[in-house]
Amino acid sequence: MRFEIPNRQVSVETDKAAPARQVISDKLQGHLAMALFALLISASFFIGKRAAPHIDPGALNAARYFLAIPVLGAFAFGFTPKEKRRDLMRPKSVWRFFILGGLMGVYFIMMFVALRLTSSVSTGAVLTLMPLMSAGFGYLLLRQPAGPVVIGSLALAAAGTIWVIFRGDISAILSFDVGTGEMLFFIGVLAHALHNPMVKKLNRGESTLYFAFWTVVATGICLTVYAFPAMLKTDWQHLPPIVWLCILYLATATTSGSYFLLQFGMLRIPAGKAISYMLLTPTYVIILEGLGGTGWVEPKVMAGALVTLLGLAILIASPDK
């Protein structure tokens, strides 16, 4: 008897330790997935900046969705149980998807219009305002309050973002001398921020794959209707390779790939922390542009990106809820 009790206690402790190690491992995987997610999004600014001058923004994004829809469709079909595949092909209340698709269409169009007018670093910086705006829309639409740590860290990150957007020029900040490209992309980011809580508001219990697939289809239709005249005018046979590379990258990495990473991360870490990884965007873009030969930003601009990173670090270090 004296030997059985200690052995039983050791066994219980071992059993408890294993799940604890697994939880830590899952969280780490979630954080790594979201860091990679932010990198894929950031690279779209780097590539998009080089493709934007050669093709109409609407035509580029419509072509991107022509490829993205079958890719995500195959993914959704493959991971949907056989008994539910018929439901996958029969969307209900289609108007919901066109609301979401229209919002995403505005975001993508404004993104590539902005990349024609301003730097990829500035547009990437504007994107980091999305978590804060999403938190605001989340409260208005879903009555989801954000804690003081979340609001404080996002506000700190926003301050760093503003510093990057105005290139560390205090006089430009005081006079609100913001560029046209940044203002247009802000409208796009506002649409994307509204889209995020609208997904939950409009979802009627459908699976994530079902809802994402039909949202992508609706986005593609909205973009095609908007860009149809530009698509007819585009000389598709003589586009430079960078445009086709951009279309392929957007269709795979930033539509299907980033979607998978986002879902993977949100299953392992809180959704608020997962989406906050978008705060990495300006830092990633600065690094990509520097390594790509465009040149490195001034130290005072980099300081703003570091402040944004500090906001992200505070949010990640805060207790999970």
C-alpha positions in Angstrom: 0.0 0.0 0.0 2.8 2.4 0.8 4.2 2.1 -2.7 0.9 2.3 -4.6 -0.1 5.7 -3.3 3.0 7.5 -4.4 2.9 5.8 -7.8 -0.7 6.8 -8.2 0.2 10.4 -7.3 3.1 10.5 -9.7 0.8 9.2 -12.4 -1.8 11.9 -11.8 0.8 14.6 -11.9 2.2 13.3 -15.1 -1.3 13.2 -16.6 -1.8 16.8 -15.6 1.5 17.9 -16.9 1.0 16.5 -20.4 -2.1 18.6 -21.2 -0.3 21.7 -19.8 2.6 21.2 -22.1 0.1 20.7 -25.0 -1.7 24.0 -24.2 1.6 25.8 -24.3 2.5 24.2 -27.6 -0.9 25.0 -29.1 -0.6 28.6 -28.0 2.9 28.9 -29.5 1.6 27.4 -32.8 -1.2 29.9 -32.8 1.1 32.9 -32.3 3.5 31.6 -34.9 0.6 31.1 -37.4 -0.6 34.7 -36.8 2.9 36.1 -37.2 3.1 34.3 -40.6 -0.4 35.5 -41.4 0.8 39.1 -40.9 3.8 38.5 -43.1 1.7 37.2 -46.0 -0.6 40.2 -45.8 2.5 42.6 -45.6 4.0 41.0 -48.7 0.9 41.8 -50.6 1.7 45.5 -50.1 5.2 44.9 -51.3 4.2 43.0 -54.4 1.1 45.1 -55.0 3.1 48.4 -55.0 5.1 47.0 -58.0 2.0 45.7 -59.9 -0.4 48.6 -59.3 0.9 51.0 -62.0 0.4 48.4 -64.7 -3.2 47.4 -64.3 -6.5 48.8 -63.1 -7.1 48.0 -59.4 -10.6 46.5 -60.1 -9.4 44.4 -63.0 -6.5 43.0 -60.9 -8.7 42.1 -58.0 -11.4 40.5 -60.1 -8.7 38.4 -61.8 -7.4 37.5 -58.4 -10.8 36.2 -57.4 -11.3 34.2 -60.5 -8.4 32.1 -59.2 -9.2 32.3 -55.5 -12.8 31.0 -55.8 -11.9 27.6 -57.2 -8.9 27.3 -54.8 -11.0 28.0 -51.7 -13.9 26.0 -53.2 -11.8 22.9 -53.5 -10.5 23.4 -50.0 -14.0 23.9 -48.6 -15.4 20.9 -50.6 -12.5 18.7 -49.4 -12.9 19.5 -45.7 -16.7 19.4 -45.6 -18.3 16.1 -44.6 -19.9 14.2 -47.4 -23.4 14.5 -45.9 -23.1 18.3 -45.8 -21.5 18.9 -49.2 -24.9 19.4 -50.8 -25.7 22.2 -48.3 -22.3 23.8 -49.2 -23.5 24.4 -52.8 -26.9 25.9 -51.7 -26.4 29.2 -50.1 -29.2 30.7 -48.0 -30.0 34.4 -47.7 -27.5 35.3 -50.4 -27.9 39.0 -49.6 -25.7 38.5 -46.5 -22.7 37.5 -48.5 -23.1 40.4 -50.9 -23.0 42.8 -47.9 -19.8 41.3 -46.8 -18.4 40.9 -50.3 -19.2 44.6 -51.1 -17.2 45.7 -48.0 -14.3 43.5 -48.9 -14.4 44.8 -52.5 -14.2 48.4 -51.2 -11.1 47.4 -49.1 -9.3 45.8 -52.0 -10.0 48.5 -54.5 -8.9 51.2 -52.2 -5.8 49.3 -51.3 -4.5 49.2 -54.9 -5.6 52.8 -55.6 -3.6 53.9 -52.6 -0.6 51.9 -53.7 -0.5 54.0 -56.8 -0.4 57.2 -54.8 1.7 56.5 -51.7 4.3 54.1 -50.3 3.7 50.5 -49.3 5.0 51.4 -45.8 2.3 54.1 -45.4 -0.5 51.9 -46.6 0.7 49.1 -44.4 0.7 51.5 -41.4 -2.9 52.5 -42.1 -3.9 48.8 -42.0 -2.8 48.7 -38.3 -5.7 50.9 -37.4 -8.1 48.1 -38.2 -8.0 46.3 -34.8 -9.0 49.4 -33.0 -11.8 50.2 -35.5 -13.0 46.6 -35.4 -13.2 46.9 -31.6 -15.4 50.0 -32.0 -17.7 48.4 -34.5 -17.8 45.2 -32.4 -19.2 47.2 -29.5 -21.7 49.1 -31.7 -23.0 46.0 -33.5 -22.5 43.2 -31.1 -22.1 45.0 -27.7 -18.7 43.4 -27.3 -16.8 45.6 -24.8 -13.0 45.6 -25.0 -11.0 45.8 -21.7 -8.8 48.7 -20.8 -5.6 46.7 -21.6 -6.9 46.0 -25.1 -8.0 49.6 -25.8 -4.8 51.0 -24.3 -2.5 48.8 -26.3 -4.4 49.4 -29.5 -4.4 53.1 -28.8 -0.6 53.0 -28.3 -0.2 51.1 -31.5 -2.4 53.6 -33.3 -0.1 56.4 -32.1 2.9 54.6 -33.6 0.9 54.1 -36.8 0.1 57.9 -37.1 3.8 58.6 -36.6 4.7 56.3 -39.5 1.9 57.7 -41.7 3.2 61.2 -41.2 6.8 60.1 -41.6 7.7 61.4 -38.1 6.9 65.0 -39.1 5.3 66.7 -36.1 4.3 69.8 -38.2 2.5 67.5 -40.7 0.7 65.8 -37.8 -0.4 69.1 -36.3 -1.6 70.4 -39.7 -3.1 67.0 -40.5 -1.2 66.9 -43.8 -2.2 63.4 -44.8 -1.8 62.2 -48.3 -4.7 61.2 -50.7 -3.5 57.6 -50.8 -3.6 57.3 -47.1 -7.1 58.8 -46.9 -8.5 56.5 -49.6 -7.0 53.4 -48.0 -8.4 54.6 -44.6 -11.9 54.3 -46.2 -11.0 50.8 -47.3 -9.7 49.8 -43.9 -12.9 51.2 -42.4 -14.9 48.9 -44.7 -12.8 45.9 -43.6 -13.1 46.8 -40.0 -16.9 46.9 -40.3 -16.8 43.6 -42.2 -15.2 41.7 -39.2 -18.0 42.0 -36.7 -20.6 41.8 -39.5 -19.4 38.2 -40.2 -20.6 37.2 -36.7 -23.7 39.3 -36.9 -24.8 37.8 -40.2 -23.7 34.2 -39.6 -26.7 31.9 -38.8 -24.8 29.0 -37.5 -23.1 28.0 -40.8 -19.6 26.5 -40.7 -16.6 28.7 -41.2 -15.8 27.1 -44.5 -19.3 27.5 -45.9 -19.5 31.1 -44.8 -16.0 32.0 -46.1 -16.5 30.3 -49.5 -19.7 32.2 -50.3 -18.3 35.4 -49.0 -15.4 35.0 -51.4 -17.8 34.2 -54.3 -19.9 37.3 -53.5 -16.7 39.4 -53.3 -15.6 38.1 -56.7 -19.0 38.9 -58.2 -19.0 42.5 -56.8 -15.5 43.1 -58.1 -16.3 41.7 -61.5 -19.4 43.9 -61.9 -17.5 47.0 -60.8 -14.4 46.3 -62.9 -16.0 44.8 -66.0 -15.4 47.8 -68.3 -11.7 48.0 -67.1 -11.3 44.2 -67.6 -12.4 44.6 -71.2 -9.9 47.4 -71.8 -7.0 45.5 -70.2 -4.4 44.1 -72.6 -4.1 40.8 -70.7 -1.6 39.3 -73.2 1.0 42.1 -72.7 0.9 42.6 -68.9 4.4 42.5 -67.3 5.2 39.3 -65.2 5.0 41.2 -61.9 1.2 41.6 -62.5 0.7 37.9 -63.0 2.9 37.2 -60.0 0.8 39.6 -57.9 -2.5 38.0 -59.1 -1.2 34.5 -58.3 0.1 35.6 -54.9 -3.1 37.3 -53.9 -5.2 34.4 -55.0 -3.3 31.8 -53.1 -1.3 33.3 -50.2 -3.5 36.2 -49.1 -6.8 34.6 -49.8 -6.6 30.9 -49.2 -3.3 30.8 -47.3 -4.0 33.7 -44.9 -7.5 32.5 -44.4 -6.2 29.1 -43.2 -3.6 30.7 -40.9 -6.2 33.0 -39.5 -8.6 30.2 -38.6 -5.7 28.1 -37.3 -4.5 30.9 -35.0 -8.0 31.8 -33.8 -8.6 28.2 -32.7 -5.5 28.4 -30.4 -5.4 31.9 -29.1 -8.1 34.5 -28.4 -9.5 36.2 -31.5 -8.6 39.7 -30.3 -5.0 38.7 -29.9 -5.0 36.9 -33.2 -6.2 39.8 -35.3 -3.9 42.2 -33.4 -1.0 40.6 -35.3 -1.9 42.9 -38.1 0.0 45.5 -36.1 3.2 43.8 -37.4 2.4 45.0 -40.9 4.4 48.3 -41.1 7.5 46.6 -39.6 7.2 43.7 -42.0 6.8 46.1 -45.0 9.7 48.2 -43.9 11.9 45.1 -43.8 10.6 43.8 -47.1 11.2 47.2 -48.8 14.6 47.5 -47.3 15.7 44.0 -48.4 14.0 44.6 -51.8 16.4 47.4 -52.5 13.9 50.3 -52.2 15.8 51.7 -49.3 15.4 51.8 -45.5 13.1 54.3 -43.8 14.6 57.0 -41.6 15.2 56.1 -37.9 12.4 58.4 -36.7 9.9 56.6 -38.9 11.1 53.2 -37.7 10.6 54.5 -34.1 6.8 54.7 -34.9 6.8 51.1 -36.1 8.5 50.1 -32.8 5.9 51.9 -30.8 3.3 49.8 -32.7 5.2 46.7 -31.9 5.2 47.7 -28.2 1.4 48.0 -28.3 1.2 44.5 -29.8 3.6 43.1 -27.2 1.5 44.5 -24.4 -1.7 43.0 -25.9 0.0 39.6 -26.4 1.4 39.6 -22.8 -2.0 40.4 -21.3 -4.0 37.5 -19.7 -6.2 35.5 -22.0 -9.9 36.0 -21.6 
